[in-house]
């Protein structure tokens, strides 16, 4: 699961509305809905770093809470 999906699940579990996030972070709902809709099969847009960090600040959550495992590739 990637960081955007982890964040989307966290937001849903906490019952935070996307409209509240948009108002507090000044991010467009048009940006947030495609990224954070947990039930949407059409979610195709990962969050950009600045968007991700703004949401973490709003949620008062350390961004590393949404860390994903990374595999090292051999060269």
PDB file of N, CA, C, O and CB in Angstrom:
ATOM      1  N   UNK A   1       0.850  -1.175   0.000  1.00  0.00           N
ATOM      2  CA  UNK A   1       0.000   0.000   0.000  1.00  0.00           C
ATOM      3  C   UNK A   1       0.897   1.240   0.000  1.00  0.00           C
ATOM      4  O   UNK A   1       1.826   1.336   0.802  1.00  0.00           O
ATOM      5  CB  UNK A   1      -0.968  -0.003   1.229  1.00  0.00           C
ATOM      6  N   UNK A   2       0.621   2.184  -0.895  1.00  0.00           N
ATOM      7  CA  UNK A   2       1.454   3.376  -0.952  1.00  0.00           C
ATOM      8  C   UNK A   2       1.017   4.417   0.090  1.00  0.00           C
ATOM      9  O   UNK A   2      -0.009   4.252   0.751  1.00  0.00           O
ATOM     10  CB  UNK A   2       1.406   3.982  -2.358  1.00  0.00           C
ATOM     11  N   UNK A   3       1.799   5.474   0.223  1.00  0.00           N
ATOM     12  CA  UNK A   3       1.565   6.484   1.260  1.00  0.00           C
ATOM     13  C   UNK A   3       0.228   7.202   1.072  1.00  0.00           C
ATOM     14  O   UNK A   3      -0.452   7.500   2.054  1.00  0.00           O
ATOM     15  CB  UNK A   3       2.699   7.504   1.260  1.00  0.00           C
ATOM     16  N   UNK A   4      -0.155   7.479  -0.160  1.00  0.00           N
ATOM     17  CA  UNK A   4      -1.441   8.143  -0.411  1.00  0.00           C
ATOM     18  C   UNK A   4      -2.595   7.255   0.043  1.00  0.00           C
ATOM     19  O   UNK A   4      -3.541   7.736   0.667  1.00  0.00           O
ATOM     20  CB  UNK A   4      -1.593   8.490  -1.911  1.00  0.00           C
ATOM     21  N   UNK A   5      -2.522   5.968  -0.265  1.00  0.00           N
ATOM     22  CA  UNK A   5      -3.586   5.050   0.150  1.00  0.00           C
ATOM     23  C   UNK A   5      -3.633   4.919   1.667  1.00  0.00           C
ATOM     24  O   UNK A   5      -4.714   4.857   2.252  1.00  0.00           O
ATOM     25  CB  UNK A   5      -3.386   3.669  -0.489  1.00  0.00           C
ATOM     26  N   UNK A   6      -2.457   4.877   2.313  1.00  0.00           N
ATOM     27  CA  UNK A   6      -2.423   4.801   3.767  1.00  0.00           C
ATOM     28  C   UNK A   6      -3.055   6.038   4.381  1.00  0.00           C
ATOM     29  O   UNK A   6      -3.809   5.948   5.349  1.00  0.00           O
ATOM     30  CB  UNK A   6      -0.985   4.637   4.265  1.00  0.00           C
ATOM     31  N   UNK A   7      -2.738   7.205   3.804  1.00  0.00           N
ATOM     32  CA  UNK A   7      -3.314   8.443   4.311  1.00  0.00           C
ATOM     33  C   UNK A   7      -4.829   8.451   4.107  1.00  0.00           C
ATOM     34  O   UNK A   7      -5.568   8.863   5.001  1.00  0.00           O
ATOM     35  CB  UNK A   7      -2.673   9.658   3.618  1.00  0.00           C
ATOM     36  N   UNK A   8      -5.293   8.005   2.958  1.00  0.00           N
ATOM     37  CA  UNK A   8      -6.727   7.959   2.678  1.00  0.00           C
ATOM     38  C   UNK A   8      -7.445   7.068   3.683  1.00  0.00           C
ATOM     39  O   UNK A   8      -8.519   7.425   4.169  1.00  0.00           O
ATOM     40  CB  UNK A   8      -6.980   7.457   1.251  1.00  0.00           C
ATOM     41  N   UNK A   9      -6.873   5.929   3.996  1.00  0.00           N
ATOM     42  CA  UNK A   9      -7.477   5.024   4.988  1.00  0.00           C
ATOM     43  C   UNK A   9      -7.502   5.665   6.372  1.00  0.00           C
ATOM     44  O   UNK A   9      -8.486   5.532   7.099  1.00  0.00           O
ATOM     45  CB  UNK A   9      -6.707   3.690   5.042  1.00  0.00           C
ATOM     46  N   UNK A  10      -6.437   6.352   6.737  1.00  0.00           N
ATOM     47  CA  UNK A  10      -6.350   7.038   8.028  1.00  0.00           C
ATOM     48  C   UNK A  10      -7.437   8.114   8.126  1.00  0.00           C
ATOM     49  O   UNK A  10      -8.132   8.214   9.137  1.00  0.00           O
ATOM     50  CB  UNK A  10      -4.941   7.669   8.220  1.00  0.00           C
ATOM     51  N   UNK A  11      -7.576   8.910   7.073  1.00  0.00           N
ATOM     52  CA  UNK A  11      -8.569   9.985   7.056  1.00  0.00           C
ATOM     53  C   UNK A  11      -9.971   9.421   7.185  1.00  0.00           C
ATOM     54  O   UNK A  11     -10.796   9.958   7.925  1.00  0.00           O
ATOM     55  CB  UNK A  11      -8.451  10.813   5.771  1.00  0.00           C
ATOM     56  N   UNK A  12     -10.242   8.341   6.470  1.00  0.00           N
ATOM     57  CA  UNK A  12     -11.564   7.712   6.559  1.00  0.00           C
ATOM     58  C   UNK A  12     -11.808   7.177   7.966  1.00  0.00           C
ATOM     59  O   UNK A  12     -12.890   7.371   8.521  1.00  0.00           O
ATOM     60  CB  UNK A  12     -11.695   6.573   5.527  1.00  0.00           C
ATOM     61  N   UNK A  13     -10.816   6.505   8.550  1.00  0.00           N
ATOM     62  CA  UNK A  13     -10.971   5.931   9.893  1.00  0.00           C
ATOM     63  C   UNK A  13     -11.211   7.014  10.948  1.00  0.00           C
ATOM     64  O   UNK A  13     -11.945   6.792  11.911  1.00  0.00           O
ATOM     65  CB  UNK A  13      -9.728   5.113  10.264  1.00  0.00           C
ATOM     66  N   UNK A  14     -10.595   8.178  10.766  1.00  0.00           N
ATOM     67  CA  UNK A  14     -10.754   9.279  11.722  1.00  0.00           C
ATOM     68  C   UNK A  14     -12.009  10.102  11.461  1.00  0.00           C
ATOM     69  O   UNK A  14     -12.386  10.940  12.281  1.00  0.00           O
ATOM     70  CB  UNK A  14      -9.539  10.182  11.677  1.00  0.00           C
ATOM     71  N   UNK A  15     -12.653   9.869  10.328  1.00  0.00           N
ATOM     72  CA  UNK A  15     -13.880  10.592  10.005  1.00  0.00           C
ATOM     73  C   UNK A  15     -13.663  12.049   9.621  1.00  0.00           C
ATOM     74  O   UNK A  15     -14.545  12.887   9.812  1.00  0.00           O
ATOM     75  CB  UNK A  15     -14.806  10.530  11.163  1.00  0.00           C
ATOM     76  N   UNK A  16     -12.498  12.344   9.085  1.00  0.00           N
ATOM     77  CA  UNK A  16     -12.180  13.712   8.668  1.00  0.00           C
ATOM     78  C   UNK A  16     -12.719  13.917   7.252  1.00  0.00           C
ATOM     79  O   UNK A  16     -12.507  13.078   6.376  1.00  0.00           O
ATOM     80  CB  UNK A  16     -10.630  13.984   8.729  1.00  0.00           C
ATOM     81  N   UNK A  17     -13.410  15.025   7.032  1.00  0.00           N
ATOM     82  CA  UNK A  17     -13.966  15.265   5.702  1.00  0.00           C
ATOM     83  C   UNK A  17     -12.922  15.897   4.792  1.00  0.00           C
ATOM     84  O   UNK A  17     -12.057  16.657   5.230  1.00  0.00           O
ATOM     85  CB  UNK A  17     -15.209  16.162   5.788  1.00  0.00           C
ATOM     86  N   UNK A  18     -13.031  15.564   3.536  1.00  0.00           N
ATOM     87  CA  UNK A  18     -12.126  16.131   2.541  1.00  0.00           C
ATOM     88  C   UNK A  18     -12.365  17.631   2.423  1.00  0.00           C
ATOM     89  O   UNK A  18     -11.427  18.390   2.184  1.00  0.00           O
ATOM     90  CB  UNK A  18     -12.312  15.441   1.170  1.00  0.00           C
ATOM     91  N   UNK A  19     -13.603  18.059   2.586  1.00  0.00           N
ATOM     92  CA  UNK A  19     -13.907  19.499   2.537  1.00  0.00           C
ATOM     93  C   UNK A  19     -13.204  20.242   3.665  1.00  0.00           C
ATOM     94  O   UNK A  19     -12.729  21.359   3.462  1.00  0.00           O
ATOM     95  CB  UNK A  19     -15.427  19.736   2.620  1.00  0.00           C
ATOM     96  N   UNK A  20     -13.128  19.645   4.844  1.00  0.00           N
ATOM     97  CA  UNK A  20     -12.433  20.276   5.973  1.00  0.00           C
ATOM     98  C   UNK A  20     -10.934  20.372   5.686  1.00  0.00           C
ATOM     99  O   UNK A  20     -10.298  21.378   5.998  1.00  0.00           O
ATOM    100  CB  UNK A  20     -12.679  19.480   7.281  1.00  0.00           C
ATOM    101  N   UNK A  21     -10.381  19.325   5.093  1.00  0.00           N
ATOM    102  CA  UNK A  21      -8.958  19.342   4.742  1.00  0.00           C
ATOM    103  C   UNK A  21      -8.702  20.434   3.711  1.00  0.00           C
ATOM    104  O   UNK A  21      -7.740  21.192   3.832  1.00  0.00           O
ATOM    105  CB  UNK A  21      -8.501  17.957   4.195  1.00  0.00           C
ATOM    106  N   UNK A  22      -9.560  20.515   2.699  1.00  0.00           N
ATOM    107  CA  UNK A  22      -9.401  21.512   1.647  1.00  0.00           C
ATOM    108  C   UNK A  22      -9.456  22.927   2.221  1.00  0.00           C
ATOM    109  O   UNK A  22      -8.639  23.775   1.862  1.00  0.00           O
ATOM    110  CB  UNK A  22     -10.482  21.334   0.576  1.00  0.00           C
ATOM    111  N   UNK A  23     -10.406  23.180   3.102  1.00  0.00           N
ATOM    112  CA  UNK A  23     -10.549  24.517   3.683  1.00  0.00           C
ATOM    113  C   UNK A  23      -9.327  24.895   4.518  1.00  0.00           C
ATOM    114  O   UNK A  23      -8.860  26.032   4.460  1.00  0.00           O
ATOM    115  CB  UNK A  23     -11.812  24.588   4.546  1.00  0.00           C
ATOM    116  N   UNK A  24      -8.821  23.959   5.278  1.00  0.00           N
ATOM    117  CA  UNK A  24      -7.701  24.242   6.184  1.00  0.00           C
ATOM    118  C   UNK A  24      -6.362  24.338   5.461  1.00  0.00           C
ATOM    119  O   UNK A  24      -5.481  25.090   5.878  1.00  0.00           O
ATOM    120  CB  UNK A  24      -7.620  23.171   7.248  1.00  0.00           C
ATOM    121  N   UNK A  25      -6.209  23.584   4.387  1.00  0.00           N
ATOM    122  CA  UNK A  25      -4.911  23.530   3.700  1.00  0.00           C
ATOM    123  C   UNK A  25      -4.868  24.384   2.443  1.00  0.00           C
ATOM    124  O   UNK A  25      -3.803  24.581   1.857  1.00  0.00           O
ATOM    125  CB  UNK A  25      -4.578  22.103   3.343  1.00  0.00           C
ATOM    126  N   UNK A  26      -6.018  24.890   2.028  1.00  0.00           N
ATOM    127  CA  UNK A  26      -6.134  25.659   0.779  1.00  0.00           C
ATOM    128  C   UNK A  26      -5.860  24.799  -0.462  1.00  0.00           C
ATOM    129  O   UNK A  26      -5.559  25.323  -1.534  1.00  0.00           O
ATOM    130  CB  UNK A  26      -5.165  26.845   0.804  1.00  0.00           C
ATOM    131  N   UNK A  27      -5.967  23.490  -0.304  1.00  0.00           N
ATOM    132  CA  UNK A  27      -5.861  22.584  -1.453  1.00  0.00           C
ATOM    133  C   UNK A  27      -7.251  22.412  -2.050  1.00  0.00           C
ATOM    134  O   UNK A  27      -8.245  22.387  -1.324  1.00  0.00           O
ATOM    135  CB  UNK A  27      -5.248  21.195  -1.039  1.00  0.00           C
ATOM    136  N   UNK A  28      -7.317  22.296  -3.334  1.00  0.00           N
ATOM    137  CA  UNK A  28      -8.587  22.159  -4.031  1.00  0.00           C
ATOM    138  C   UNK A  28      -9.219  20.789  -3.755  1.00  0.00           C
ATOM    139  O   UNK A  28      -8.524  19.777  -3.673  1.00  0.00           O
ATOM    140  CB  UNK A  28      -8.388  22.360  -5.539  1.00  0.00           C
ATOM    141  N   UNK A  29     -10.544  20.780  -3.613  1.00  0.00           N
ATOM    142  CA  UNK A  29     -11.226  19.493  -3.486  1.00  0.00           C
ATOM    143  C   UNK A  29     -11.062  18.688  -4.775  1.00  0.00           C
ATOM    144  O   UNK A  29     -11.097  17.458  -4.755  1.00  0.00           O
ATOM    145  CB  UNK A  29     -12.729  19.697  -3.158  1.00  0.00           C
ATOM    146  N   UNK A  30     -10.885  19.387  -5.891  1.00  0.00           N
ATOM    147  CA  UNK A  30     -10.644  18.707  -7.163  1.00  0.00           C
ATOM    148  C   UNK A  30      -9.331  17.941  -7.176  1.00  0.00           C
ATOM    149  O   UNK A  30      -9.170  16.984  -7.935  1.00  0.00           O
ATOM    150  CB  UNK A  30     -10.654  19.706  -8.290  1.00  0.00           C
ATOM    151  N   UNK A  31      -8.400  18.360  -6.341  1.00  0.00           N
ATOM    152  CA  UNK A  31      -7.131  17.658  -6.172  1.00  0.00           C
ATOM    153  C   UNK A  31      -7.298  16.542  -5.148  1.00  0.00           C
ATOM    154  O   UNK A  31      -6.795  15.435  -5.338  1.00  0.00           O
ATOM    155  CB  UNK A  31      -6.012  18.637  -5.737  1.00  0.00           C
ATOM    156  N   UNK A  32      -8.001  16.838  -4.068  1.00  0.00           N
ATOM    157  CA  UNK A  32      -8.083  15.899  -2.951  1.00  0.00           C
ATOM    158  C   UNK A  32      -8.990  14.698  -3.217  1.00  0.00           C
ATOM    159  O   UNK A  32      -8.629  13.570  -2.883  1.00  0.00           O
ATOM    160  CB  UNK A  32      -8.568  16.618  -1.733  1.00  0.00           C
ATOM    161  N   UNK A  33     -10.157  14.925  -3.812  1.00  0.00           N
ATOM    162  CA  UNK A  33     -11.085  13.813  -4.020  1.00  0.00           C
ATOM    163  C   UNK A  33     -10.482  12.666  -4.838  1.00  0.00           C
ATOM    164  O   UNK A  33     -10.625  11.510  -4.440  1.00  0.00           O
ATOM    165  CB  UNK A  33     -12.329  14.316  -4.705  1.00  0.00           C
ATOM    166  N   UNK A  34      -9.816  12.939  -5.966  1.00  0.00           N
ATOM    167  CA  UNK A  34      -9.252  11.815  -6.724  1.00  0.00           C
ATOM    168  C   UNK A  34      -8.136  11.074  -5.991  1.00  0.00           C
ATOM    169  O   UNK A  34      -7.838   9.923  -6.311  1.00  0.00           O
ATOM    170  CB  UNK A  34      -8.727  12.312  -8.037  1.00  0.00           C
ATOM    171  N   UNK A  35      -7.526  11.727  -5.017  1.00  0.00           N
ATOM    172  CA  UNK A  35      -6.424  11.102  -4.285  1.00  0.00           C
ATOM    173  C   UNK A  35      -6.887  10.376  -3.029  1.00  0.00           C
ATOM    174  O   UNK A  35      -6.328   9.341  -2.667  1.00  0.00           O
ATOM    175  CB  UNK A  35      -5.399  12.143  -3.914  1.00  0.00           C
ATOM    176  N   UNK A  36      -7.904  10.913  -2.365  1.00  0.00           N
ATOM    177  CA  UNK A  36      -8.239  10.427  -1.021  1.00  0.00           C
ATOM    178  C   UNK A  36      -9.553   9.662  -0.914  1.00  0.00           C
ATOM    179  O   UNK A  36      -9.927   9.254   0.186  1.00  0.00           O
ATOM    180  CB  UNK A  36      -8.289  11.574  -0.093  1.00  0.00           C
ATOM    181  N   UNK A  37     -10.250   9.458  -1.995  1.00  0.00           N
ATOM    182  CA  UNK A  37     -11.479   8.675  -1.940  1.00  0.00           C
ATOM    183  C   UNK A  37     -11.139   7.204  -1.785  1.00  0.00           C
ATOM    184  O   UNK A  37     -10.692   6.562  -2.736  1.00  0.00           O
ATOM    185  CB  UNK A  37     -12.338   8.904  -3.201  1.00  0.00           C
ATOM    186  N   UNK A  38     -11.346   6.675  -0.608  1.00  0.00           N
ATOM    187  CA  UNK A  38     -10.991   5.285  -0.322  1.00  0.00           C
ATOM    188  C   UNK A  38     -11.820   4.321  -1.157  1.00  0.00           C
ATOM    189  O   UNK A  38     -11.309   3.307  -1.633  1.00  0.00           O
ATOM    190  CB  UNK A  38     -11.179   4.983   1.162  1.00  0.00           C
ATOM    191  N   UNK A  39     -13.092   4.632  -1.334  1.00  0.00           N
ATOM    192  CA  UNK A  39     -13.977   3.707  -2.035  1.00  0.00           C
ATOM    193  C   UNK A  39     -13.930   3.857  -3.548  1.00  0.00           C
ATOM    194  O   UNK A  39     -14.502   3.041  -4.270  1.00  0.00           O
ATOM    195  CB  UNK A  39     -15.382   3.899  -1.563  1.00  0.00           C
ATOM    196  N   UNK A  40     -13.261   4.882  -4.029  1.00  0.00           N
ATOM    197  CA  UNK A  40     -13.255   5.140  -5.465  1.00  0.00           C
ATOM    198  C   UNK A  40     -12.322   4.174  -6.197  1.00  0.00           C
ATOM    199  O   UNK A  40     -11.138   4.065  -5.880  1.00  0.00           O
ATOM    200  CB  UNK A  40     -12.838   6.586  -5.742  1.00  0.00           C
ATOM    201  N   UNK A  41     -12.873   3.498  -7.157  1.00  0.00           N
ATOM    202  CA  UNK A  41     -12.052   2.612  -7.990  1.00  0.00           C
ATOM    203  C   UNK A  41     -11.266   3.434  -9.001  1.00  0.00           C
ATOM    204  O   UNK A  41     -10.314   2.943  -9.607  1.00  0.00           O
ATOM    205  CB  UNK A  41     -12.931   1.560  -8.715  1.00  0.00           C
ATOM    206  N   UNK A  42     -11.668   4.685  -9.180  1.00  0.00           N
ATOM    207  CA  UNK A  42     -11.015   5.532 -10.161  1.00  0.00           C
ATOM    208  C   UNK A  42      -9.891   6.367  -9.563  1.00  0.00           C
ATOM    209  O   UNK A  42      -9.321   7.211 -10.256  1.00  0.00           O
ATOM    210  CB  UNK A  42     -12.024   6.431 -10.804  1.00  0.00           C
ATOM    211  N   UNK A  43      -9.559   6.150  -8.297  1.00  0.00           N
ATOM    212  CA  UNK A  43      -8.503   6.942  -7.678  1.00  0.00           C
ATOM    213  C   UNK A  43      -7.202   6.653  -8.391  1.00  0.00           C
ATOM    214  O   UNK A  43      -6.663   5.550  -8.297  1.00  0.00           O
ATOM    215  CB  UNK A  43      -8.382   6.640  -6.164  1.00  0.00           C
ATOM    216  N   UNK A  44      -6.707   7.627  -9.090  1.00  0.00           N
ATOM    217  CA  UNK A  44      -5.514   7.410  -9.886  1.00  0.00           C
ATOM    218  C   UNK A  44      -4.431   8.441  -9.602  1.00  0.00           C
ATOM    219  O   UNK A  44      -3.329   8.338 -10.142  1.00  0.00           O
ATOM    220  CB  UNK A  44      -5.863   7.428 -11.344  1.00  0.00           C
ATOM    221  N   UNK A  45      -4.721   9.427  -8.771  1.00  0.00           N
ATOM    222  CA  UNK A  45      -3.774  10.518  -8.586  1.00  0.00           C
ATOM    223  C   UNK A  45      -3.100  10.438  -7.230  1.00  0.00           C
ATOM    224  O   UNK A  45      -3.747  10.670  -6.209  1.00  0.00           O
ATOM    225  CB  UNK A  45      -4.471  11.856  -8.741  1.00  0.00           C
ATOM    226  N   UNK A  46      -1.805  10.113  -7.195  1.00  0.00           N
ATOM    227  CA  UNK A  46      -1.099  10.171  -5.915  1.00  0.00           C
ATOM    228  C   UNK A  46      -0.909  11.626  -5.503  1.00  0.00           C
ATOM    229  O   UNK A  46      -0.846  12.514  -6.353  1.00  0.00           O
ATOM    230  CB  UNK A  46       0.271   9.445  -6.003  1.00  0.00           C
ATOM    231  N   UNK A  47      -0.819  11.862  -4.216  1.00  0.00           N
ATOM    232  CA  UNK A  47      -0.580  13.209  -3.721  1.00  0.00           C
ATOM    233  C   UNK A  47       0.835  13.647  -4.056  1.00  0.00           C
ATOM    234  O   UNK A  47       1.759  12.834  -4.084  1.00  0.00           O
ATOM    235  CB  UNK A  47      -0.820  13.283  -2.209  1.00  0.00           C
ATOM    236  N   UNK A  48       0.995  14.923  -4.307  1.00  0.00           N
ATOM    237  CA  UNK A  48       2.329  15.495  -4.479  1.00  0.00           C
ATOM    238  C   UNK A  48       2.895  15.751  -3.085  1.00  0.00           C
ATOM    239  O   UNK A  48       2.151  15.804  -2.106  1.00  0.00           O
ATOM    240  CB  UNK A  48       2.291  16.821  -5.342  1.00  0.00           C
ATOM    241  N   UNK A  49       4.196  15.906  -3.003  1.00  0.00           N
ATOM    242  CA  UNK A  49       4.859  16.044  -1.699  1.00  0.00           C
ATOM    243  C   UNK A  49       4.316  17.226  -0.909  1.00  0.00           C
ATOM    244  O   UNK A  49       4.032  17.087   0.281  1.00  0.00           O
ATOM    245  CB  UNK A  49       6.365  16.200  -1.887  1.00  0.00           C
ATOM    246  N   UNK A  50       4.166  18.371  -1.534  1.00  0.00           N
ATOM    247  CA  UNK A  50       3.687  19.544  -0.803  1.00  0.00           C
ATOM    248  C   UNK A  50       2.249  19.347  -0.323  1.00  0.00           C
ATOM    249  O   UNK A  50       1.893  19.811   0.760  1.00  0.00           O
ATOM    250  CB  UNK A  50       3.780  20.794  -1.686  1.00  0.00           C
ATOM    251  N   UNK A  51       1.430  18.673  -1.106  1.00  0.00           N
ATOM    252  CA  UNK A  51       0.059  18.377  -0.704  1.00  0.00           C
ATOM    253  C   UNK A  51       0.060  17.404   0.476  1.00  0.00           C
ATOM    254  O   UNK A  51      -0.651  17.599   1.462  1.00  0.00           O
ATOM    255  CB  UNK A  51      -0.746  17.792  -1.891  1.00  0.00           C
ATOM    256  N   UNK A  52       0.862  16.366   0.355  1.00  0.00           N
ATOM    257  CA  UNK A  52       0.979  15.349   1.399  1.00  0.00           C
ATOM    258  C   UNK A  52       1.399  15.982   2.731  1.00  0.00           C
ATOM    259  O   UNK A  52       0.814  15.694   3.776  1.00  0.00           O
ATOM    260  CB  UNK A  52       1.993  14.264   0.980  1.00  0.00           C
ATOM    261  N   UNK A  53       2.417  16.846   2.681  1.00  0.00           N
ATOM    262  CA  UNK A  53       2.911  17.475   3.907  1.00  0.00           C
ATOM    263  C   UNK A  53       1.897  18.454   4.499  1.00  0.00           C
ATOM    264  O   UNK A  53       1.782  18.562   5.720  1.00  0.00           O
ATOM    265  CB  UNK A  53       4.222  18.199   3.629  1.00  0.00           C
ATOM    266  N   UNK A  54       1.171  19.156   3.653  1.00  0.00           N
ATOM    267  CA  UNK A  54       0.140  20.071   4.150  1.00  0.00           C
ATOM    268  C   UNK A  54      -0.961  19.302   4.883  1.00  0.00           C
ATOM    269  O   UNK A  54      -1.451  19.745   5.922  1.00  0.00           O
ATOM    270  CB  UNK A  54      -0.465  20.885   2.986  1.00  0.00           C
ATOM    271  N   UNK A  55      -1.338  18.162   4.342  1.00  0.00           N
ATOM    272  CA  UNK A  55      -2.377  17.341   4.985  1.00  0.00           C
ATOM    273  C   UNK A  55      -1.852  16.770   6.299  1.00  0.00           C
ATOM    274  O   UNK A  55      -2.578  16.742   7.293  1.00  0.00           O
ATOM    275  CB  UNK A  55      -2.836  16.189   4.044  1.00  0.00           C
ATOM    276  N   UNK A  56      -0.601  16.316   6.314  1.00  0.00           N
ATOM    277  CA  UNK A  56      -0.008  15.811   7.557  1.00  0.00           C
ATOM    278  C   UNK A  56      -0.010  16.891   8.630  1.00  0.00           C
ATOM    279  O   UNK A  56      -0.325  16.614   9.787  1.00  0.00           O
ATOM    280  CB  UNK A  56       1.428  15.314   7.309  1.00  0.00           C
ATOM    281  N   UNK A  57       0.339  18.123   8.255  1.00  0.00           N
ATOM    282  CA  UNK A  57       0.333  19.230   9.215  1.00  0.00           C
ATOM    283  C   UNK A  57      -1.077  19.471   9.743  1.00  0.00           C
ATOM    284  O   UNK A  57      -1.261  19.677  10.943  1.00  0.00           O
ATOM    285  CB  UNK A  57       0.886  20.515   8.567  1.00  0.00           C
ATOM    286  N   UNK A  58      -2.073  19.448   8.857  1.00  0.00           N
ATOM    287  CA  UNK A  58      -3.466  19.621   9.274  1.00  0.00           C
ATOM    288  C   UNK A  58      -3.896  18.512  10.234  1.00  0.00           C
ATOM    289  O   UNK A  58      -4.550  18.772  11.244  1.00  0.00           O
ATOM    290  CB  UNK A  58      -4.392  19.645   8.047  1.00  0.00           C
ATOM    291  N   UNK A  59      -3.525  17.278   9.909  1.00  0.00           N
ATOM    292  CA  UNK A  59      -3.902  16.130  10.747  1.00  0.00           C
ATOM    293  C   UNK A  59      -3.074  16.043  12.029  1.00  0.00           C
ATOM    294  O   UNK A  59      -3.413  15.298  12.948  1.00  0.00           O
ATOM    295  CB  UNK A  59      -3.748  14.840   9.958  1.00  0.00           C
ATOM    296  N   UNK A  60      -1.983  16.815  12.079  1.00  0.00           N
ATOM    297  CA  UNK A  60      -1.034  16.761  13.191  1.00  0.00           C
ATOM    298  C   UNK A  60      -0.463  15.353  13.343  1.00  0.00           C
ATOM    299  O   UNK A  60      -0.397  14.797  14.439  1.00  0.00           O
ATOM    300  CB  UNK A  60      -1.711  17.205  14.499  1.00  0.00           C
ATOM    301  N   UNK A  61      -0.053  14.801  12.198  1.00  0.00           N
ATOM    302  CA  UNK A  61       0.506  13.455  12.127  1.00  0.00           C
ATOM    303  C   UNK A  61       1.880  13.543  11.480  1.00  0.00           C
ATOM    304  O   UNK A  61       2.067  14.245  10.486  1.00  0.00           O
ATOM    305  CB  UNK A  61      -0.431  12.490  11.330  1.00  0.00           C
ATOM    306  N   UNK A  62       2.833  12.827  12.050  1.00  0.00           N
ATOM    307  CA  UNK A  62       4.174  12.745  11.473  1.00  0.00           C
ATOM    308  C   UNK A  62       4.065  12.057  10.111  1.00  0.00           C
ATOM    309  O   UNK A  62       3.482  10.978  10.015  1.00  0.00           O
ATOM    310  CB  UNK A  62       5.160  11.970  12.425  1.00  0.00           C
ATOM    311  N   UNK A  63       4.616  12.663   9.063  1.00  0.00           N
ATOM    312  CA  UNK A  63       4.541  12.037   7.733  1.00  0.00           C
ATOM    313  C   UNK A  63       5.073  10.614   7.687  1.00  0.00           C
ATOM    314  O   UNK A  63       4.647   9.825   6.844  1.00  0.00           O
ATOM    315  CB  UNK A  63       5.298  12.865   6.746  1.00  0.00           C
ATOM    316  N   UNK A  64       5.990  10.275   8.573  1.00  0.00           N
ATOM    317  CA  UNK A  64       6.532   8.909   8.582  1.00  0.00           C
ATOM    318  C   UNK A  64       5.509   7.868   9.025  1.00  0.00           C
ATOM    319  O   UNK A  64       5.734   6.671   8.851  1.00  0.00           O
ATOM    320  CB  UNK A  64       7.740   8.841   9.490  1.00  0.00           C
ATOM    321  N   UNK A  65       4.392   8.309   9.592  1.00  0.00           N
ATOM    322  CA  UNK A  65       3.319   7.369   9.947  1.00  0.00           C
ATOM    323  C   UNK A  65       2.783   6.661   8.698  1.00  0.00           C
ATOM    324  O   UNK A  65       2.248   5.555   8.781  1.00  0.00           O
ATOM    325  CB  UNK A  65       2.168   8.109  10.676  1.00  0.00           C
ATOM    326  N   UNK A  66       2.931   7.306   7.556  1.00  0.00           N
ATOM    327  CA  UNK A  66       2.413   6.754   6.315  1.00  0.00           C
ATOM    328  C   UNK A  66       3.508   6.142   5.452  1.00  0.00           C
ATOM    329  O   UNK A  66       3.316   5.898   4.261  1.00  0.00           O
ATOM    330  CB  UNK A  66       1.691   7.824   5.538  1.00  0.00           C
ATOM    331  N   UNK A  67       4.645   5.901   6.063  1.00  0.00           N
ATOM    332  CA  UNK A  67       5.795   5.338   5.357  1.00  0.00           C
ATOM    333  C   UNK A  67       5.457   3.958   4.799  1.00  0.00           C
ATOM    334  O   UNK A  67       4.734   3.168   5.405  1.00  0.00           O
ATOM    335  CB  UNK A  67       7.016   5.251   6.293  1.00  0.00           C
ATOM    336  N   UNK A  68       6.005   3.712   3.634  1.00  0.00           N
ATOM    337  CA  UNK A  68       5.827   2.385   3.019  1.00  0.00           C
ATOM    338  C   UNK A  68       7.189   1.724   2.925  1.00  0.00           C
ATOM    339  O   UNK A  68       8.227   2.386   2.934  1.00  0.00           O
ATOM    340  CB  UNK A  68       5.155   2.488   1.598  1.00  0.00           C
ATOM    341  N   UNK A  69       7.163   0.428   2.838  1.00  0.00           N
ATOM    342  CA  UNK A  69       8.420  -0.313   2.707  1.00  0.00           C
ATOM    343  C   UNK A  69       8.975  -0.101   1.312  1.00  0.00           C
ATOM    344  O   UNK A  69       8.243  -0.151   0.324  1.00  0.00           O
ATOM    345  CB  UNK A  69       8.214  -1.828   2.992  1.00  0.00           C
ATOM    346  N   UNK A  70      10.248   0.132   1.244  1.00  0.00           N
ATOM    347  CA  UNK A  70      10.892   0.319  -0.040  1.00  0.00           C
ATOM    348  C   UNK A  70      11.881  -0.825  -0.260  1.00  0.00           C
ATOM    349  O   UNK A  70      12.632  -1.204   0.639  1.00  0.00           O
ATOM    350  CB  UNK A  70      11.602   1.701  -0.113  1.00  0.00           C
ATOM    351  N   UNK A  71      11.860  -1.353  -1.455  1.00  0.00           N
ATOM    352  CA  UNK A  71      12.798  -2.417  -1.791  1.00  0.00           C
ATOM    353  C   UNK A  71      13.979  -1.826  -2.524  1.00  0.00           C
ATOM    354  O   UNK A  71      13.833  -0.949  -3.376  1.00  0.00           O
ATOM    355  CB  UNK A  71      12.123  -3.511  -2.641  1.00  0.00           C
ATOM    356  N   UNK A  72      15.131  -2.313  -2.182  1.00  0.00           N
ATOM    357  CA  UNK A  72      16.332  -1.900  -2.907  1.00  0.00           C
ATOM    358  C   UNK A  72      16.446  -2.752  -4.161  1.00  0.00           C
ATOM    359  O   UNK A  72      16.273  -3.971  -4.135  1.00  0.00           O
ATOM    360  CB  UNK A  72      17.614  -2.034  -2.016  1.00  0.00           C
ATOM    361  N   UNK A  73      16.739  -2.077  -5.244  1.00  0.00           N
ATOM    362  CA  UNK A  73      16.922  -2.812  -6.494  1.00  0.00           C
ATOM    363  C   UNK A  73      18.412  -2.956  -6.747  1.00  0.00           C
ATOM    364  O   UNK A  73      19.194  -2.031  -6.530  1.00  0.00           O
ATOM    365  CB  UNK A  73      16.218  -2.094  -7.689  1.00  0.00           C
ATOM    366  N   UNK A  74      18.776  -4.124  -7.204  1.00  0.00           N
ATOM    367  CA  UNK A  74      20.181  -4.368  -7.534  1.00  0.00           C
ATOM    368  C   UNK A  74      20.505  -3.754  -8.880  1.00  0.00           C
ATOM    369  O   UNK A  74      19.719  -3.807  -9.826  1.00  0.00           O
ATOM    370  CB  UNK A  74      20.495  -5.879  -7.543  1.00  0.00           C
ATOM    371  N   UNK A  75      21.662  -3.185  -8.930  1.00  0.00           N
ATOM    372  CA  UNK A  75      22.107  -2.547 -10.179  1.00  0.00           C
ATOM    373  C   UNK A  75      22.995  -3.485 -10.944  1.00  0.00           C
ATOM    374  O   UNK A  75      23.475  -3.139 -12.023  1.00  0.00           O
ATOM    375  CB  UNK A  75      22.848  -1.230  -9.902  1.00  0.00           C
TER     376      UNK A  75
END
